[in-house]
Amino acid sequence: MKTPDVSAPEVQTGERDFRALMSLFPTGVAVVGAMDDAGRPWGMTCSSLCSVCLEPPTLLVCLRTRSPTLNALLDSGTFTLNLLHDSARDVAELFASGAPDRFERTPWHLPEAAGGPHLADAAHAVGDCEVESSRQVGDHTVVFARVLRVRVAGSGAAPLMYGMRRYGTWPP
């Protein structure tokens, strides 16, 4: 037997309502990094990512379309996904701030064949990725990428989480 719908009437969703909805979906925090043609690193905090499939290992990230990080990523065809650990909140905030000197304020390196800058001190796992395709949706671009290499730190650090407009950590 079908139950009657007693929910509130449907209303057009605005940006504020959508932000409120998505804030209730906790997620991990990452820094997406890429190198531009001049060898300069670019990066930004990203919580809009997910796995797509295992064969081939593919994920997607969503980045602001007017972001210089996205431009470097699309121009180079590669990037690095740095999954941040629970002690890296300052790094997440730095890379979300848009500060032009962010790579001068946090340690990073570029291993041979890396897709972009590795934030070894802040990341509990790093994936080097190759862009497969991209598609603009509104003010963001969805980037599909194949994961080529993965490095997992042996520290056992918990992942940094973000939800309800605040940072947290995975419970013990």
Backbone hydrogen bonds, N-H to C=O, Kabsch-Sander energy under -0.5 kcal/mol:
donor,donor_aa,acceptor,acceptor_aa,energy
6,V,4,P,-0.8
18,F,14,G,-2.4
19,R,15,E,-2.7
20,A,16,R,-2.2
21,L,17,D,-2.3
22,M,18,F,-2.7
23,S,19,R,-2.0
24,L,20,A,-0.6
24,L,21,L,-1.3
25,F,22,M,-1.7
27,T,162,Y,-2.3
29,V,160,L,-1.4
30,A,46,C,-2.0
31,V,82,N,-2.3
32,V,30,A,-0.5
32,V,44,M,-2.5
33,G,80,T,-2.6
34,A,42,W,-2.4
36,D,40,R,-2.6
39,G,36,D,-2.2
42,W,34,A,-2.8
44,M,32,V,-1.9
45,T,95,F,-1.1
46,C,30,A,-3.4
49,L,47,S,-1.2
50,C,60,L,-1.9
52,V,58,T,-3.1
53,C,58,T,-1.4
58,T,53,C,-2.5
58,T,56,P,-0.5
59,L,145,A,-2.4
60,L,50,C,-2.5
61,V,143,V,-2.0
62,C,48,S,-2.3
63,L,61,V,-0.5
63,L,141,T,-2.2
65,T,139,D,-2.2
67,S,64,R,-1.8
71,N,67,S,-1.9
72,A,68,P,-2.4
73,L,69,T,-2.5
74,L,70,L,-2.9
75,D,71,N,-2.5
76,S,72,A,-2.5
77,G,73,L,-2.1
79,F,129,C,-1.9
80,T,33,G,-2.8
81,L,127,G,-3.0
82,N,31,V,-2.6
82,N,80,T,-0.7
83,L,81,L,-0.7
83,L,125,A,-2.8
84,L,29,V,-2.3
84,L,82,N,-0.7
85,H,122,A,-2.4
86,D,158,A,-2.8
88,A,85,H,-2.1
92,A,88,A,-2.3
93,E,89,R,-2.6
94,L,90,D,-2.2
95,F,91,V,-2.6
96,A,92,A,-1.0
97,S,93,E,-1.0
97,S,94,L,-0.6
98,G,94,L,-0.6
99,A,94,L,-0.7
102,R,99,A,-1.4
104,E,101,D,-1.6
105,R,101,D,-0.9
105,R,102,R,-0.6
109,H,118,H,-1.8
114,A,111,P,-2.0
118,H,109,H,-3.1
120,A,118,H,-0.9
122,A,119,L,-1.3
123,A,119,L,-2.1
124,H,83,L,-2.5
125,A,83,L,-1.2
126,V,151,R,-2.9
127,G,81,L,-2.3
128,D,149,R,-2.5
129,C,79,F,-3.3
129,C,127,G,-0.5
130,E,146,R,-2.7
131,V,77,G,-2.5
132,E,144,F,-3.1
133,S,144,F,-1.6
135,R,142,V,-2.1
137,V,140,H,-3.2
140,H,137,V,-1.9
141,T,63,L,-3.0
142,V,135,R,-2.9
143,V,61,V,-3.2
143,V,141,T,-0.5
144,F,133,S,-2.8
144,F,142,V,-0.5
145,A,59,L,-2.7
146,R,130,E,-2.8
147,V,57,P,-2.7
148,L,128,D,-2.9
148,L,146,R,-0.6
149,R,128,D,-1.3
151,R,126,V,-2.8
153,A,124,H,-2.1
156,G,153,A,-0.6
160,L,84,L,-2.5
161,M,168,G,-2.5
162,Y,27,T,-2.8
163,G,166,R,-2.3
164,M,23,S,-4.5
166,R,163,G,-1.4
168,G,161,M,-2.1
170,W,159,P,-1.1
